[in-house]
Amino acid sequence: MHKQPGILFDRRYYEHGIPQLSLENSGRVRNLYSTLEGPEYTRQLRTYRPREASAADIESVHSSFYLEQLREHVNLNDPYSYDRDTYLMEQSLYTAALAAGGCLNLADRIMGGEIDYGFALVRPPGHHAEPGRGMGFCLFNNVAITAEYLRRVHGLQRILILDFDVHHGNGTQAVFYETAQVFFISIHQDKLFPFTGQAHETGSGKGQGYTINLPVHSQFGDAEYTFLLGKVLNGVVEQYLPQIILVSAGFDGHCEDSISRVLLTTHWYATITELLKHLAHEACDDRLLFVLEGGYNPVSLEASVLATVESMLHPVGRRPGVAYSERAARILTNHPLHGFWTV
């Protein structure tokens, strides 16, 4: 039986803000939140509010030294004293703890069988935050904290994280680079901040082969992305058999988002959601959790998130087809993991 998807958002996420102009601001999500509060969605979705992540939750990923650094910089007069992109205001750490805790709340609901699919519409984003360093608008790594929580509290041993934000998820990769219990896949524009995530970065030690980076050319769009992720995800899920799929869902690869030169359309986000639903149905009892990362054009962000949500509302249908793309195929042919995981 198809269950109502769960969605999580909270106006307290507005409290992390700065008077000066920053791409990562509460205006990104204000209209989206208002739309989701309307009757069209409230009758179809289970709506949740976050709890604050505990110190133990956060320190499962981030060092105590890093957290102390953040507290010290919050008390300085310069909001950019820690990092030139990542501002810190009085409410920033509380809001970031709510962002991580919101993801944990939805993870619990999924593991308890209350919902199949969840979408945590949180901010600030998290995937650039490394164990000892915040950057790129990110303070706490929400998806990494969620994966560690699922390992520690729910005993999962095979977690798949897909990051389709247009920027490489360097922080998430750093956390799980040496383990096979979390498989990390990132597709991102090449030669773009944070300038990591090359194809040769495939994990180390016990994690060797459990990181797949797909750096793509600017001007890649729906066809190339669908081919690459269709081929890689189908192979990985069939062989790895994840117990849950987590998605670092950044929408800054949209053709109307000026931060990148990737040309994804709103429809693509519905397409990838359909594929992920099908794979989650086959491998892990429909357990699928999206976590908001980037997306800095409020109009295209709202449209893309709503396309994702609309796809979540429909029962699992046929697996989407994957049309051949010669440009994208070259990336797989030349990949260091070609021959593994069917890449």
C-alpha positions in Angstrom: 0.0 0.0 0.0 1.3 3.4 -1.0 1.9 5.6 2.1 1.7 9.4 2.2 5.1 10.9 1.8 6.5 12.9 4.7 7.8 16.5 4.4 9.6 18.5 7.0 10.0 22.3 7.1 9.9 25.0 9.8 9.9 28.7 9.8 12.7 28.7 12.5 15.0 27.9 9.6 14.6 31.6 8.6 16.5 32.5 11.8 19.9 31.8 10.2 20.2 35.0 8.2 22.3 38.0 7.5 21.4 41.6 6.6 23.9 41.6 3.8 23.2 39.9 0.5 24.1 36.2 0.4 22.9 33.6 -2.1 22.1 31.3 0.9 19.3 33.1 2.6 15.8 32.5 3.9 14.2 33.9 0.8 15.2 30.7 -1.0 12.5 28.8 0.7 9.8 31.3 1.9 7.5 31.0 -1.0 8.1 27.2 -1.2 7.1 26.8 2.4 3.9 28.9 1.9 3.0 26.8 -1.1 3.4 23.5 0.8 1.2 24.9 3.6 -1.7 25.2 1.2 -4.5 22.7 1.0 -3.3 21.1 -2.2 -0.4 19.6 -0.3 -1.5 19.4 3.3 -4.1 16.8 2.4 -1.6 14.7 0.5 1.5 14.9 2.7 2.4 14.1 6.3 4.0 17.3 7.6 6.6 17.2 10.3 8.6 19.6 12.4 12.3 19.2 13.5 13.8 18.4 16.8 17.3 19.8 17.6 20.1 17.3 17.0 22.0 16.4 20.1 25.6 17.0 20.7 26.2 13.3 20.3 24.5 13.3 16.9 26.6 16.2 15.7 29.8 14.9 17.2 29.3 11.6 15.4 30.5 13.5 12.3 32.2 16.8 13.5 35.1 17.2 15.9 34.6 19.0 19.2 37.4 21.3 18.3 35.4 22.4 15.2 32.3 23.0 17.2 34.2 25.1 19.7 35.7 27.1 16.8 32.2 27.9 15.6 31.0 29.0 19.0 34.0 31.4 19.3 33.3 32.9 15.9 29.6 33.4 16.6 30.7 35.8 19.4 32.7 38.0 17.1 31.3 41.0 15.4 32.1 39.9 11.9 29.7 37.2 10.5 32.2 36.2 7.9 35.1 35.8 10.4 35.1 32.0 10.0 34.7 31.7 6.3 34.2 34.2 3.4 31.0 32.3 2.2 29.7 30.8 5.4 28.3 33.4 7.7 27.7 32.9 11.4 25.0 34.8 13.3 23.6 34.5 16.8 21.0 31.9 15.8 23.1 30.0 13.3 24.2 27.0 15.4 20.7 26.5 16.8 19.3 26.6 13.2 21.9 24.2 11.9 21.1 21.8 14.8 17.5 22.0 13.8 18.4 21.2 10.2 20.3 18.1 11.2 17.6 17.1 13.7 14.9 17.5 11.1 16.6 15.0 9.0 16.9 12.6 11.9 13.2 13.0 12.6 12.3 12.0 9.1 14.8 9.1 9.2 13.1 7.8 12.3 9.7 8.0 10.6 11.0 6.1 7.6 12.6 3.4 9.7 9.5 3.0 11.8 7.4 2.4 8.7 5.2 5.5 9.2 6.3 6.9 5.7 8.2 5.5 2.8 9.6 8.7 1.3 10.6 11.8 3.1 11.9 15.3 2.1 13.7 17.4 4.7 13.5 21.0 3.4 16.1 22.3 5.8 18.6 25.1 5.8 21.5 25.9 6.1 22.7 23.1 3.7 25.3 20.7 4.8 27.2 18.6 2.2 30.3 20.8 2.1 30.9 20.6 5.9 33.8 18.4 6.7 34.5 16.8 10.1 36.7 19.7 11.1 35.7 22.5 8.8 32.6 24.3 7.6 32.5 25.9 4.1 30.3 26.7 1.1 27.3 27.9 3.3 27.4 24.7 5.3 27.9 24.3 9.1 26.7 20.8 10.0 26.7 18.0 7.4 23.0 17.0 7.6 23.1 14.0 5.4 26.3 12.6 7.0 24.9 13.1 10.5 21.8 11.2 9.3 23.8 8.3 7.9 25.8 8.0 11.1 22.6 8.1 13.1 21.1 5.3 11.0 24.3 3.2 11.6 24.4 4.0 15.3 20.8 3.9 16.3 19.1 1.7 13.7 22.0 -0.6 13.0 22.2 -0.1 9.2 25.3 -1.3 7.5 24.7 -0.5 3.8 23.6 3.1 3.2 23.6 4.7 -0.2 24.0 8.5 -0.5 23.4 10.2 -3.9 24.5 13.8 -4.2 23.1 15.5 -7.3 23.9 19.1 -6.2 25.9 20.8 -8.9 28.8 21.2 -6.5 30.8 18.2 -5.2 29.8 16.9 -1.7 33.3 17.1 -0.4 32.3 17.0 3.2 30.2 13.9 2.9 32.9 12.2 0.9 35.5 13.0 3.6 33.3 11.5 6.3 32.8 8.2 4.6 35.9 7.8 2.3 37.3 4.9 4.3 34.2 2.8 5.0 32.1 0.4 2.9 29.0 0.9 5.1 28.2 4.1 3.3 28.4 4.2 -0.5 28.7 7.8 -1.8 27.9 8.9 -5.4 28.3 12.5 -6.5 27.5 14.0 -9.9 28.6 17.6 -10.2 30.0 20.2 -12.6 33.7 19.8 -13.1 36.1 22.6 -12.2 33.5 24.3 -9.9 33.7 25.0 -6.2 35.0 23.2 -4.1 37.2 21.9 -6.9 37.2 18.3 -5.6 35.4 15.2 -6.6 37.6 14.0 -9.5 36.9 10.6 -11.0 40.1 9.1 -9.4 38.7 9.8 -5.9 37.2 6.3 -5.3 37.7 5.7 -1.6 40.5 4.2 0.4 41.2 1.3 2.8 38.0 -0.6 3.4 36.1 2.1 1.5 38.1 1.6 -1.7 35.5 1.5 -4.6 32.7 2.8 -2.4 32.9 6.4 -3.7 32.0 7.2 -7.2 32.5 10.7 -8.5 31.0 11.8 -11.8 32.4 15.2 -12.7 30.5 16.5 -15.8 31.1 19.2 -18.4 29.2 22.4 -18.2 26.3 22.4 -20.7 25.3 18.8 -19.7 21.6 18.5 -19.2 18.7 16.1 -18.7 19.8 13.4 -21.3 23.4 13.2 -20.0 22.5 13.2 -16.3 19.8 10.6 -16.8 22.1 8.3 -18.7 25.0 8.6 -16.2 22.9 8.1 -13.1 20.7 5.5 -14.7 23.7 3.3 -15.6 25.5 3.9 -12.3 22.6 3.7 -9.9 21.1 0.6 -11.5 24.4 -1.3 -11.1 25.2 -0.1 -7.6 21.8 -0.7 -6.2 21.5 -4.2 -7.7 24.9 -5.3 -6.2 25.2 -3.2 -3.0 21.6 -3.6 -2.0 21.4 -0.5 0.2 19.1 -0.6 3.3 18.1 3.0 2.7 18.8 5.7 0.0 19.7 9.2 1.2 19.8 12.0 -1.4 21.7 15.3 -1.1 19.2 17.1 -3.2 20.7 20.3 -4.6 18.7 22.1 -7.3 21.4 24.5 -8.4 22.1 22.6 -11.6 18.8 24.0 -12.9 19.3 25.9 -16.2 17.8 29.0 -14.6 20.2 29.0 -11.6 23.1 31.4 -12.3 25.5 29.7 -9.9 26.3 26.9 -12.5 26.4 26.2 -16.2 24.6 22.8 -16.0 21.3 22.8 -18.0 18.9 20.6 -16.1 15.2 21.3 -16.4 12.5 21.1 -13.8 11.3 17.9 -15.3 14.6 16.2 -14.7 14.1 16.3 -10.9 10.8 14.4 -11.4 12.6 11.9 -13.6 15.4 11.2 -11.1 12.9 10.9 -8.3 11.0 8.2 -10.3 14.2 6.3 -10.8 15.1 6.5 -7.1 11.6 5.4 -6.1 11.9 2.3 -8.3 15.3 1.4 -7.0 14.2 2.0 -3.3 11.2 -0.3 -4.0 13.4 -3.1 -5.3 16.2 -2.9 -2.7 15.1 -1.3 0.6 11.4 -1.4 1.2 10.9 2.0 -0.3 13.1 3.8 2.2 14.1 7.0 0.5 15.0 10.3 2.1 15.8 13.6 0.3 17.7 16.4 2.1 17.7 19.9 0.6 21.2 21.3 -0.3 21.7 24.0 -2.8 19.4 25.9 -5.2 19.7 29.7 -5.3 17.0 30.9 -7.7 13.9 30.8 -5.5 11.6 30.3 -8.5 13.4 27.4 -10.1 14.0 25.9 -6.7 10.3 25.9 -5.8 9.4 24.4 -9.2 12.0 21.7 -8.9 11.2 20.8 -5.3 7.4 20.6 -6.2 8.3 18.4 -9.2 10.1 16.1 -6.8 7.2 16.1 -4.3 4.6 15.4 -7.0 6.7 12.4 -8.1 6.8 11.2 -4.5 3.0 11.3 -4.3 2.6 8.8 -7.1 2.8 5.0 -6.6 5.9 3.3 -8.1 5.4 2.9 -11.8 7.6 1.5 -14.5 11.3 2.0 -14.3 12.2 5.1 -16.4 14.0 4.3 -19.6 17.7 5.5 -20.0 18.4 6.7 -23.5 22.0 6.5 -24.7 24.1 9.6 -24.6 27.5 9.4 -26.4 28.9 12.4 -24.5 28.0 10.9 -21.2 29.1 7.4 -22.2 32.7 8.7 -22.6 32.7 9.6 -18.9 31.8 6.1 -17.9 34.2 4.4 -20.4 37.1 6.4 -19.0 36.1 6.1 -15.3 38.6 4.3 -13.0 35.8 2.1 -11.7 34.8 1.0 -15.2 34.0 -2.7 -14.8 33.0 -2.3 -11.1 29.4 -1.7 -10.1 28.7 -1.9 -13.9 30.2 1.6 -14.3 
